[in-house]
Amino acid sequence: MRRCLELLASGDLKVGPLITHTLTPQEVPGVFEQLIEGSEEMLGMVIDWQQ
């Protein structure tokens, strides 16, 4: 964990390209259903709780 945080802080580990979807809290239930069904390919999701 420490090494991961060091890499993030230095900019050597970039997570931005891994985020394929940004969701509002209202969208989460439907997206999880899609994931369970296998109908949507997602690498990484971020829930924007500010919306």
Distance bins in CASP14 RR format, pairs under 12 A and 6 or more apart:
PFRMAT RR
TARGET T0000
AUTHOR 0000-0000-0000
RMODE 2
METHOD distances of the structure
MODEL  1
1 7 0 0 0 0 0 1 0 0 0 0 0
1 8 0 0 0 0 0 1 0 0 0 0 0
2 8 0 0 0 0 0 1 0 0 0 0 0
2 9 0 0 0 0 0 1 0 0 0 0 0
3 9 0 0 0 0 0 1 0 0 0 0 0
3 10 0 0 0 0 0 1 0 0 0 0 0
3 12 0 0 0 0 0 1 0 0 0 0 0
3 13 0 0 0 0 1 0 0 0 0 0 0
4 10 0 0 0 0 0 1 0 0 0 0 0
4 11 0 0 0 0 0 1 0 0 0 0 0
4 12 0 0 0 0 0 1 0 0 0 0 0
4 13 1 0 0 1 0 0 0 0 0 0 0
4 15 0 0 0 0 1 0 0 0 0 0 0
5 11 0 0 0 0 0 1 0 0 0 0 0
5 12 0 0 0 0 0 1 0 0 0 0 0
5 13 0 0 0 0 1 0 0 0 0 0 0
5 15 0 0 0 0 0 1 0 0 0 0 0
6 12 0 0 0 0 1 0 0 0 0 0 0
6 13 0 0 0 0 1 0 0 0 0 0 0
7 13 1 1 0 0 0 0 0 0 0 0 0
7 14 0 0 0 0 1 0 0 0 0 0 0
7 15 0 0 0 0 1 0 0 0 0 0 0
8 14 0 0 0 0 1 0 0 0 0 0 0
8 15 1 0 0 1 0 0 0 0 0 0 0
8 16 0 0 0 0 0 1 0 0 0 0 0
15 43 0 0 0 0 0 1 0 0 0 0 0
15 44 0 0 0 0 1 0 0 0 0 0 0
15 46 0 0 0 0 1 0 0 0 0 0 0
16 22 0 0 0 0 0 1 0 0 0 0 0
16 43 0 0 0 0 0 1 0 0 0 0 0
16 44 0 0 0 0 1 0 0 0 0 0 0
16 46 0 0 0 0 1 0 0 0 0 0 0
17 43 0 0 0 0 1 0 0 0 0 0 0
17 44 0 0 0 0 0 1 0 0 0 0 0
18 42 0 0 0 0 0 1 0 0 0 0 0
18 43 1 0 1 0 0 0 0 0 0 0 0
18 44 1 0 1 0 0 0 0 0 0 0 0
18 45 0 0 0 0 0 1 0 0 0 0 0
18 46 0 0 0 0 1 0 0 0 0 0 0
19 42 0 0 0 0 1 0 0 0 0 0 0
19 43 1 0 0 1 0 0 0 0 0 0 0
19 44 1 0 1 0 0 0 0 0 0 0 0
19 45 1 0 0 1 0 0 0 0 0 0 0
19 46 1 0 1 0 0 0 0 0 0 0 0
19 47 0 0 0 0 0 1 0 0 0 0 0
19 48 0 0 0 0 0 1 0 0 0 0 0
20 31 0 0 0 0 0 1 0 0 0 0 0
20 35 0 0 0 0 0 1 0 0 0 0 0
20 40 0 0 0 0 1 0 0 0 0 0 0
20 41 0 0 0 0 1 0 0 0 0 0 0
20 42 1 0 1 0 0 0 0 0 0 0 0
20 43 1 0 1 0 0 0 0 0 0 0 0
20 44 1 0 1 0 0 0 0 0 0 0 0
20 45 1 0 0 1 0 0 0 0 0 0 0
20 46 0 0 0 0 1 0 0 0 0 0 0
21 27 0 0 0 0 1 0 0 0 0 0 0
21 28 0 0 0 0 0 1 0 0 0 0 0
21 30 0 0 0 0 0 1 0 0 0 0 0
21 31 1 0 0 1 0 0 0 0 0 0 0
21 32 0 0 0 0 0 1 0 0 0 0 0
21 34 0 0 0 0 0 1 0 0 0 0 0
21 35 0 0 0 0 0 1 0 0 0 0 0
21 40 0 0 0 0 1 0 0 0 0 0 0
21 41 0 0 0 0 0 1 0 0 0 0 0
21 42 1 0 1 0 0 0 0 0 0 0 0
21 43 0 0 0 0 1 0 0 0 0 0 0
21 44 1 0 0 1 0 0 0 0 0 0 0
21 45 1 0 1 0 0 0 0 0 0 0 0
21 46 1 0 0 1 0 0 0 0 0 0 0
21 47 0 0 0 0 1 0 0 0 0 0 0
21 48 0 0 0 0 0 1 0 0 0 0 0
22 28 0 0 0 0 0 1 0 0 0 0 0
22 31 0 0 0 0 0 1 0 0 0 0 0
22 42 0 0 0 0 0 1 0 0 0 0 0
22 44 0 0 0 0 1 0 0 0 0 0 0
22 45 1 0 0 1 0 0 0 0 0 0 0
22 46 1 0 1 0 0 0 0 0 0 0 0
22 47 1 0 0 1 0 0 0 0 0 0 0
22 48 1 0 1 0 0 0 0 0 0 0 0
22 49 0 0 0 0 0 1 0 0 0 0 0
22 50 0 0 0 0 0 1 0 0 0 0 0
22 51 0 0 0 0 1 0 0 0 0 0 0
23 29 0 0 0 0 0 1 0 0 0 0 0
23 30 0 0 0 0 1 0 0 0 0 0 0
23 31 1 0 1 0 0 0 0 0 0 0 0
23 32 0 0 0 0 1 0 0 0 0 0 0
23 34 0 0 0 0 0 1 0 0 0 0 0
23 35 0 0 0 0 0 1 0 0 0 0 0
23 40 0 0 0 0 0 1 0 0 0 0 0
23 42 0 0 0 0 1 0 0 0 0 0 0
23 44 0 0 0 0 0 1 0 0 0 0 0
23 45 1 0 1 0 0 0 0 0 0 0 0
23 46 1 0 0 1 0 0 0 0 0 0 0
23 47 1 0 1 0 0 0 0 0 0 0 0
23 48 1 0 0 1 0 0 0 0 0 0 0
23 49 0 0 0 0 1 0 0 0 0 0 0
23 51 0 0 0 0 1 0 0 0 0 0 0
24 30 0 0 0 0 0 1 0 0 0 0 0
24 31 0 0 0 0 0 1 0 0 0 0 0
24 45 0 0 0 0 0 1 0 0 0 0 0
24 46 0 0 0 0 0 1 0 0 0 0 0
24 47 1 0 0 1 0 0 0 0 0 0 0
24 48 1 0 0 1 0 0 0 0 0 0 0
24 49 0 0 0 0 1 0 0 0 0 0 0
24 50 0 0 0 0 1 0 0 0 0 0 0
24 51 1 0 1 0 0 0 0 0 0 0 0
25 31 0 0 0 0 0 1 0 0 0 0 0
25 32 0 0 0 0 0 1 0 0 0 0 0
25 45 0 0 0 0 0 1 0 0 0 0 0
25 46 0 0 0 0 0 1 0 0 0 0 0
25 47 1 0 0 1 0 0 0 0 0 0 0
25 48 1 0 0 1 0 0 0 0 0 0 0
25 49 1 0 0 1 0 0 0 0 0 0 0
25 50 0 0 0 0 1 0 0 0 0 0 0
25 51 1 0 0 1 0 0 0 0 0 0 0
26 47 0 0 0 0 0 1 0 0 0 0 0
26 48 0 0 0 0 0 1 0 0 0 0 0
26 49 0 0 0 0 0 1 0 0 0 0 0
26 51 0 0 0 0 1 0 0 0 0 0 0
27 33 0 0 0 0 0 1 0 0 0 0 0
27 34 0 0 0 0 0 1 0 0 0 0 0
27 40 0 0 0 0 0 1 0 0 0 0 0
27 42 0 0 0 0 0 1 0 0 0 0 0
27 45 0 0 0 0 1 0 0 0 0 0 0
27 46 0 0 0 0 0 1 0 0 0 0 0
27 47 0 0 0 0 1 0 0 0 0 0 0
27 48 0 0 0 0 1 0 0 0 0 0 0
27 49 0 0 0 0 0 1 0 0 0 0 0
27 51 0 0 0 0 1 0 0 0 0 0 0
28 34 0 0 0 0 0 1 0 0 0 0 0
28 35 0 0 0 0 0 1 0 0 0 0 0
28 45 0 0 0 0 1 0 0 0 0 0 0
28 46 0 0 0 0 0 1 0 0 0 0 0
28 47 1 0 0 1 0 0 0 0 0 0 0
28 48 0 0 0 0 0 1 0 0 0 0 0
28 49 0 0 0 0 0 1 0 0 0 0 0
28 51 0 0 0 0 0 1 0 0 0 0 0
29 35 0 0 0 0 0 1 0 0 0 0 0
29 36 0 0 0 0 0 1 0 0 0 0 0
29 47 0 0 0 0 0 1 0 0 0 0 0
30 36 0 0 0 0 1 0 0 0 0 0 0
30 37 0 0 0 0 1 0 0 0 0 0 0
30 39 0 0 0 0 0 1 0 0 0 0 0
30 40 0 0 0 0 1 0 0 0 0 0 0
30 42 0 0 0 0 0 1 0 0 0 0 0
30 45 0 0 0 0 0 1 0 0 0 0 0
31 37 0 0 0 0 0 1 0 0 0 0 0
31 38 0 0 0 0 0 1 0 0 0 0 0
31 39 0 0 0 0 0 1 0 0 0 0 0
31 40 1 0 0 1 0 0 0 0 0 0 0
31 41 0 0 0 0 0 1 0 0 0 0 0
31 42 1 0 0 1 0 0 0 0 0 0 0
31 44 0 0 0 0 0 1 0 0 0 0 0
31 45 1 0 0 1 0 0 0 0 0 0 0
31 46 0 0 0 0 0 1 0 0 0 0 0
31 47 0 0 0 0 1 0 0 0 0 0 0
32 38 0 0 0 0 0 1 0 0 0 0 0
32 39 0 0 0 0 0 1 0 0 0 0 0
32 40 0 0 0 0 1 0 0 0 0 0 0
32 42 0 0 0 0 0 1 0 0 0 0 0
32 45 0 0 0 0 1 0 0 0 0 0 0
32 47 0 0 0 0 0 1 0 0 0 0 0
33 39 0 0 0 0 1 0 0 0 0 0 0
33 40 0 0 0 0 1 0 0 0 0 0 0
34 40 1 1 0 0 0 0 0 0 0 0 0
34 41 0 0 0 0 1 0 0 0 0 0 0
34 42 0 0 0 0 1 0 0 0 0 0 0
34 45 0 0 0 0 0 1 0 0 0 0 0
35 41 0 0 0 0 1 0 0 0 0 0 0
35 42 1 0 0 1 0 0 0 0 0 0 0
35 43 0 0 0 0 0 1 0 0 0 0 0
35 44 0 0 0 0 0 1 0 0 0 0 0
35 45 0 0 0 0 1 0 0 0 0 0 0
36 42 0 0 0 0 0 1 0 0 0 0 0
END
